[in-house]
């Protein structure tokens, strides 16, 4: 087995782990303040780990995509990494809010306020990649549409704070990325 193929198989593991961590973060966050449970720290840490795992996932998707559209793949890689970084910052903010009893947030640090407004990059990167997958027939149409759906569902629940949509979005992520992993495994990953 080649070194690249071994690395690709390692990356596939994150297709399963990242969305589960995202769902775990949502569960922890939704139990915060129920019967004196303080889960903001746990939810924030899980979100940070989910975003770190998504870097591997999205990098593997960009490697696969670069076979078909190298320029689009390079742009998507930048958007994904920036989106994951911003998601990581939101996780840190959740931890800081919990540890400082809402007195101090990540967004009060001078110079990082811009990242709070960049939260839309993650969903836009997902929508853009789904469109690239669809137009260039990189993945089957249903997978491309599922990636687009992930990009739409993620902010749809989180921005207005509709908890049921958080869970539906996370379950969509699990389904989508598990199906993507199966497709990549079936098609030799690289």
Secondary structure, DSSP 8 states (H G I E B T S, - for coil): --HHHHHHHHHHHHHHHHHHHHHHHHHHHHHTTSTT---HHHHHHHHHHHHHHHHHHHHHHHHHHTTT-HHHHHHHHHHHHHHHHHHHHHHHHHHHHHHTTTS--GGGSTT-HHHHHTTHHHHHHHHHHHHHHHHTTSS-HHHHHHHHHHHHHHHHHHTTT-HHHHHHHHHHHHHHHHHHHHHHHHTT--
